[in-house]
């Protein structure tokens, strides 16, 4: 079959139009769509794990929120047990009252040093407690109660010396540190 | 059999030629391809639209959950700090050296033939120190006062050893005295002594080896 000149022209023109249409189709219709789909897909891939992590985070915090009151009860109790105000004002009378309640009438408390504690919100103070006249057993019992009743106090040193005046009594010095609110 | 004369022969030939016209066929083919492309476009459009909808929904979810997650993270940090502080406080309290039991052990161990004139005890200085030092001075009175002092030293060492891991003791001084005491109606010679006890009150802190050394050691062990 032989094509006529007119037909060849038509076919050529059609081919050109077809190529132009194909280019327009891919460039202006299909590519933007696919690009937008690709962006949305990558967004989905990124957001999915983020949302999952966020849900895990919220659940973890909720779980921690349930456990925290038990875990921090001791700390809160201890914090509440520390009186407000300057420790130099309340600590020596507190010790005097404590030893008096344990049968030791006289004791003197002096501040030795003061330093920051690694625990935030606290500072450590070192005190020297001088008990001029005390029986060994009474002193031992007082120390026992002090250690059990006052968890924030740590006795750093104990010194007991016999007195020359009365062999029944001793002279004792305690050095202890305690945590107070900073 | 009747004879048929086809008077439309030429018309039919033209119709066949028209149907077989390559231009027409090409146009039909192009039309089919175009229809295919249009269908494909709508399929892709639909798919893209669905993905976009899902993405928009997820973006909404994320916008709703992100502030909550940030707040949760901040709250978690706060709670963890509180728990760590509480744990540190408990550790602080638990790691104290309780002196009352030590004094009780001394009281139980020292016999009436020995009079203590000084007792000094110090807790470990810092967190790295594990030993506490106990100094005891006194006067022993017995027919053999030096032996009596030695008995007190060994008895105290044994007694303290029941409570602490490692106890060592040494006499700082042990001197015969020219003074005598009356005990139970007997006149006994005396000796003045001073002894020191080193008591391990904490476990030594074991420092983990650096990761490189550890890995090297494990590799060497495997070989």
HADDOCK unambig.tbl for C-alpha pairs under 7 A between the chains (distance, minus, plus):
assign (segid A and resid 7 and name CA) (segid B and resid 23 and name CA) 6.55 0.50 0.50
assign (segid A and resid 11 and name CA) (segid B and resid 23 and name CA) 6.21 0.50 0.50
assign (segid A and resid 30 and name CA) (segid B and resid 41 and name CA) 6.47 0.50 0.50
assign (segid A and resid 33 and name CA) (segid B and resid 45 and name CA) 6.59 0.50 0.50
assign (segid A and resid 33 and name CA) (segid B and resid 48 and name CA) 6.67 0.50 0.50
assign (segid A and resid 37 and name CA) (segid B and resid 48 and name CA) 4.79 0.50 0.50
assign (segid A and resid 37 and name CA) (segid B and resid 51 and name CA) 6.49 0.50 0.50
assign (segid A and resid 37 and name CA) (segid B and resid 52 and name CA) 6.87 0.50 0.50
assign (segid A and resid 40 and name CA) (segid B and resid 51 and name CA) 6.26 0.50 0.50
assign (segid A and resid 40 and name CA) (segid B and resid 52 and name CA) 5.69 0.50 0.50
assign (segid A and resid 40 and name CA) (segid B and resid 55 and name CA) 5.85 0.50 0.50
assign (segid A and resid 41 and name CA) (segid B and resid 51 and name CA) 6.68 0.50 0.50
assign (segid A and resid 43 and name CA) (segid B and resid 55 and name CA) 6.78 0.50 0.50
assign (segid A and resid 44 and name CA) (segid B and resid 55 and name CA) 5.61 0.50 0.50
assign (segid A and resid 47 and name CA) (segid B and resid 58 and name CA) 6.95 0.50 0.50
assign (segid A and resid 51 and name CA) (segid B and resid 62 and name CA) 6.06 0.50 0.50
assign (segid A and resid 54 and name CA) (segid B and resid 65 and name CA) 6.88 0.50 0.50
assign (segid A and resid 54 and name CA) (segid B and resid 66 and name CA) 6.83 0.50 0.50
assign (segid A and resid 54 and name CA) (segid B and resid 69 and name CA) 5.14 0.50 0.50
assign (segid A and resid 57 and name CA) (segid B and resid 69 and name CA) 6.20 0.50 0.50
assign (segid A and resid 57 and name CA) (segid B and resid 72 and name CA) 6.61 0.50 0.50
assign (segid A and resid 57 and name CA) (segid B and resid 73 and name CA) 6.74 0.50 0.50
assign (segid A and resid 58 and name CA) (segid B and resid 69 and name CA) 5.74 0.50 0.50
assign (segid A and resid 58 and name CA) (segid B and resid 72 and name CA) 5.52 0.50 0.50
assign (segid A and resid 61 and name CA) (segid B and resid 72 and name CA) 5.75 0.50 0.50
assign (segid A and resid 61 and name CA) (segid B and resid 76 and name CA) 5.37 0.50 0.50
assign (segid A and resid 68 and name CA) (segid B and resid 79 and name CA) 6.58 0.50 0.50
assign (segid A and resid 68 and name CA) (segid B and resid 83 and name CA) 6.77 0.50 0.50
assign (segid A and resid 71 and name CA) (segid B and resid 83 and name CA) 5.90 0.50 0.50
assign (segid A and resid 71 and name CA) (segid B and resid 86 and name CA) 6.94 0.50 0.50
assign (segid A and resid 72 and name CA) (segid B and resid 82 and name CA) 6.47 0.50 0.50
assign (segid A and resid 72 and name CA) (segid B and resid 83 and name CA) 5.63 0.50 0.50
assign (segid A and resid 72 and name CA) (segid B and resid 86 and name CA) 5.47 0.50 0.50
assign (segid A and resid 74 and name CA) (segid B and resid 86 and name CA) 6.63 0.50 0.50
assign (segid A and resid 75 and name CA) (segid B and resid 86 and name CA) 4.90 0.50 0.50
assign (segid A and resid 75 and name CA) (segid B and resid 89 and name CA) 6.79 0.50 0.50
assign (segid A and resid 119 and name CA) (segid B and resid 85 and name CA) 6.42 0.50 0.50
assign (segid A and resid 140 and name CA) (segid B and resid 100 and name CA) 5.57 0.50 0.50
assign (segid A and resid 140 and name CA) (segid B and resid 103 and name CA) 6.35 0.50 0.50
assign (segid A and resid 143 and name CA) (segid B and resid 100 and name CA) 5.82 0.50 0.50
assign (segid A and resid 144 and name CA) (segid B and resid 100 and name CA) 4.87 0.50 0.50
assign (segid A and resid 147 and name CA) (segid B and resid 98 and name CA) 6.76 0.50 0.50
assign (segid A and resid 151 and name CA) (segid B and resid 93 and name CA) 5.80 0.50 0.50
assign (segid A and resid 152 and name CA) (segid B and resid 93 and name CA) 6.63 0.50 0.50
assign (segid A and resid 154 and name CA) (segid B and resid 96 and name CA) 6.05 0.50 0.50
assign (segid A and resid 156 and name CA) (segid B and resid 122 and name CA) 5.83 0.50 0.50
assign (segid A and resid 156 and name CA) (segid B and resid 123 and name CA) 4.99 0.50 0.50
assign (segid A and resid 157 and name CA) (segid B and resid 121 and name CA) 5.35 0.50 0.50
assign (segid A and resid 157 and name CA) (segid B and resid 122 and name CA) 4.22 0.50 0.50
assign (segid A and resid 157 and name CA) (segid B and resid 123 and name CA) 5.93 0.50 0.50
assign (segid A and resid 158 and name CA) (segid B and resid 120 and name CA) 5.68 0.50 0.50
assign (segid A and resid 158 and name CA) (segid B and resid 121 and name CA) 5.12 0.50 0.50
assign (segid A and resid 158 and name CA) (segid B and resid 122 and name CA) 6.55 0.50 0.50
assign (segid A and resid 159 and name CA) (segid B and resid 119 and name CA) 5.54 0.50 0.50
assign (segid A and resid 159 and name CA) (segid B and resid 120 and name CA) 4.28 0.50 0.50
assign (segid A and resid 159 and name CA) (segid B and resid 121 and name CA) 6.31 0.50 0.50
assign (segid A and resid 160 and name CA) (segid B and resid 118 and name CA) 5.62 0.50 0.50
assign (segid A and resid 160 and name CA) (segid B and resid 119 and name CA) 4.95 0.50 0.50
assign (segid A and resid 160 and name CA) (segid B and resid 120 and name CA) 6.34 0.50 0.50
assign (segid A and resid 161 and name CA) (segid B and resid 117 and name CA) 5.49 0.50 0.50
assign (segid A and resid 161 and name CA) (segid B and resid 118 and name CA) 4.42 0.50 0.50
assign (segid A and resid 161 and name CA) (segid B and resid 119 and name CA) 6.38 0.50 0.50
assign (segid A and resid 162 and name CA) (segid B and resid 117 and name CA) 4.73 0.50 0.50
assign (segid A and resid 162 and name CA) (segid B and resid 118 and name CA) 6.30 0.50 0.50
